[in-house]
Amino acid sequence: MSSPPPVIHRGLAGVVVDTTEISTVIQETNSLTYRGYPVQELAARRSFEEVAHLLWYGDLPDPDQLRDFRTRERALRPLDRTTSELFARLPATCHPMDVLRTAVSFFGAEDPTEDDGSPAANRAKSMTLLAKLPTVVAADQRRRRGLGPIPPDPGLGYAENFFHMCFGAVPDPDVVRCFEISLTLYAEHSFNASTFTARVVTSTLSDLYSAVTAAIGALKGPLHGGANEAVMHMLDEIGDPERAGDWLDEALSARRRIMGFGHRVYKHGDSRVPIMQAALDRLVARAADPETTRKATLHAALRHAMLQRKGIHPNLDYPAGLAYRLMGFDTPTFTPIFVMSRITGWTAHITEQLADNALIRPLASYAGPEQRAVPVAAVPV
Ligand code: ACO
């Protein structure tokens, strides 16, 4: 008697592959918690540095721990000359996600502790990446604008320093706050595609830089982190708020995916959207120029039309994309900003995976030709 065909879970949808203590989506209340704390409360009450500490060490820092965390992060921000020269040699057409992927790989090659996968060494590497990635992202945006890099300022917080390195100025605290909220919301989301990628690589006992390099590759795709960039391209393509409904009808009949909508886990709305949308609304009210108003009207019209036509809600990338535009960032910089934040979640998961490792190696149901004999080659080998 032949065994029954295996149940196939395409895309691993609905499959629980391990436990985690880092974050969870509570379906009943549609809320996301980091180490037990609701992300909305963290975004409203805590800095991104405190959230990073929470994800890595399991609890919010006390004042001494926060001071120590900030001192270490600020000291590691500068890039050495070799690294800066390497980036300057990359083609100007190189996507900033490719620059970041190359950067992490390069940091790994340069790190003398590369082979030591101890928790202490991995925490040090995580801090190095947290500190240096914004320096790379900011310098790369300036390079694309034909401008030289601005060195980090150790007197500024994580979010403020990023604006300083991008624009040579720190905007008013309201804007910095909106940015920091986005970093907190993007920091962690359980076994999403890029985090799972990092865990798969880690499960082979490979090193942290390899796991993060692979995670960046996974995040780049438009079905995942690349969607915040794709949202902006889509809004630019539609242009006129009056066109939102017709554009959407055409796109849906062409079976296009509408970027920034839908989610594998949330089917009744992404828990992170209301707080990011409120931050976006504050940015729109603050700008109050005709172009911003037009973009915001289009943004709302498309959201409304999508809900009406398909019943599909926006995900975090939908408000974040437009918010980053209003903060002055170039569209290709949006997904790298996601990396600057998610590096905290990825590295927390790498540590967790290593603490109780099991090789991740699923099975596949074979659907190819039956076993057959190899024909004799026309030309003898
Ligand atoms: N546009 C159009 N249709 C959609 C969308 C969308 N954005 N999302 C889901 N659907 C439709 C599908 O076509 C499908 O319809 P069908 O049953 O008639 O074929 C149905 O909804 C279910 O879709 P699935 O692909 O099964 O849902 P899944 O859970 O696999 O997809 C995903 C989740 C990949 C995020 C999807 O919603 C999508 O492609 N969204 C656009 C990309 C995006 O915004 N990604 C960001 C994710 S969030 C983040 O990374 C922060």
Residues whose N, C-alpha, C, O or C-beta is under 5 A from the ligand:
A	BS01	ACO	P222 L223 H224 G225 A227 R256 R257 I258 M259 G260 F261 G262 H263 R264 N315 L316 D317
